[in-house]
Amino acid sequence: MTGHAGDADRRLRGAPAPELAAALADARDLPDGEARFAELERIAARADALGDARSALDARLALVEAYLLHGERWRLAEPVRRCLATVDRCPELLAERPGDAELLRRHQRHAVEAAIGTPRVGLDTARALLDDLARRAGESSGLVAQLRCRLADHLGDEPAARRWHDAWAAAEPDPAAGCPGCLPARRAELLAGWGDDAAARETLRPVLDGAVDCTDQPERALAVGLLPWLRAGEAERAGQAHVRAYRRHRREWAAFGYLAAHLRFCALAGHPERGLDVLAEQLPRLDHPYDDLAAMEFAAAGALVCVLAAEAGLGGRRIHRSAHGSRPAAEVDVDTLGTDLLTLATGLAGSFDARNGTGHQSGRIASWLAERPVGPPVPLPDDDGEPAADDDPPFVPAADEPAPLSLTMITSVLDRRGDVYAVDAGGVVVGRWNEAVIQFRQVGTRGEILHARVVAARRLPAARLSEAYAFCNAWNHDRLLPKAYVHDLGGGELVLAGDVTTDLEHGVAPVQLGVLVDATVATGVAYAEAVAALP
């Protein structure tokens, strides 16, 4: 009995059961999808039964990451809630790994955002998560103000949303609140939705002036500014913004939420035929949406394009719609497609309103569909519609369909993981994970090779060169990745680094790339931590 009690006490203090640690390592190697989800849930439940708080927390954090990677954001609420309950019960877990506290705050934000984005999560759940975040971070937190603003806006409570918007704008930056360079665009989007186009344009100004450091800008800000500029009579600027931003957004998975703005612009700027071109190109993405809110807005904007195209005599044009689920592939005319999209948009809006107890989303969709152009066609700059030679390849909707490696694919994986990174002028992606600085770059004649370089944060004095070589030789003997080596800087310091190189000549599916990045980060962090542990 004493031995069993000692095991339970050890686990509650944070030491994981060895069998669960091994099972968790095996689960991370499973293919992305339901099999991995089920195994991680099983491990978490087993850890709960054994009183192994550390393994329960690790399993659920891995489950959250798996959901984010697989596009299952709507399932985040429960594992995030259970993680929070675990650290409340065993606060020493965060003392052992301080980075988990920041990770949990970021995941809590993801869970609230996911609840706003789908009617499959109860409103009470969203509010409970947000209230819990406010308890931990304080009501004055910029992150809390942002999420309260967005939830109030989603429910149609504009006065409350505006109050929280002002608090958000005045708050100090919060690392867990998302990319600082994207937050002005998010605020401007809200302002434009409230009809405050002048404030929206002013909010976008720092982004468009280049005052923020973000790889998604200025294209996201340009997309947000399309309708405010159009309504303000700045038609030429709006046309230029649409053409420039769509060149990028046409093939970026994370930009799906901005496609509705491009479609609405085409409809209201007098370009229904271009709107149909955009709709035909992007329609496959509707089968793999970022979330239900983005799907609703895309469908509503697409329905508006179809209505105006039919009024312009384009109703007989046929658009290919790919097979999906039980739906066969077909060539559908504009009128039929418009009806299908309208049904989808109004159905999703009704689901949101039933969940929310309001009619706000249905009213939004109705107001969009009632819009009409207010002037002659907006002039557009030349655009041949083809990606430039150095642009990323077209978007591939299926997560398991191989495509040529691209910078966008790499950053999309990191975005889904929730990582913080930067992209330099040469297209090298750089981030820091605990003690490891990791660079991802494309090499090879066609950029078909993914090369990752891991650099340990700790440096060794040059006098320990023999010891450093011995460490790297032992690492390379015992471990497959990364390939370790020593670099003498020449200034009395040694850098211990490692390489992971993967030839993707035949392409890579987004799911496969996610596995490669996960493995690189995990082994790179282990390598850097081993360097840090050297005497």
Buried (B, 14 or more C-beta within 10 A) or exposed (E): EEEEEEBEEBBBEBBBBEEBBEBBEEBBEBEBBEEBBEBBBEBBEBBBEBBBBBBBBBBBBBBBBBBBBBBBBBBBBBBBBBBBBBBEEBEEBBEEBEEBBEBBBBBBBBBBBBBBBBBBBEBEBBBBBBEBBBEBBEEEBBBBBBBBBBBBBBBBBBEBBBBBBEBBBEBEEBEBBBBEBBBBBBBBBBBBBBEBBEBBBBBBEBBBEEEBEBBBBBBBBBBBBBBBBBBBEBBEBBBBBBBBBBBBBBBBBBBBBBBBBBBBBBBBBBBBBBBBBBBBBBBBBBBBBBBBBBBBBBBBBBBBBBBBBBEBEBBEBEBEBBEEEEEEEEEBBBBBBBBBBBEBBBEBBBBBBEBBEBBBBBEBBBEBBEBEBEEEEBEBEEEEEEBEEEBBBEBBBBBEEBBBBBBBBBBBBBBBBBBEBEBEEEBBBBBBBBBBBBBBBBEBEEBBBBBBBBBBBBBBEBEBEEBBBEBBEEBBEEBEBBBBBBEEEEEEEBBBBBEBBBEBEEBBBBBBBBBBBBBBBBBBBBBBBBBBEEE
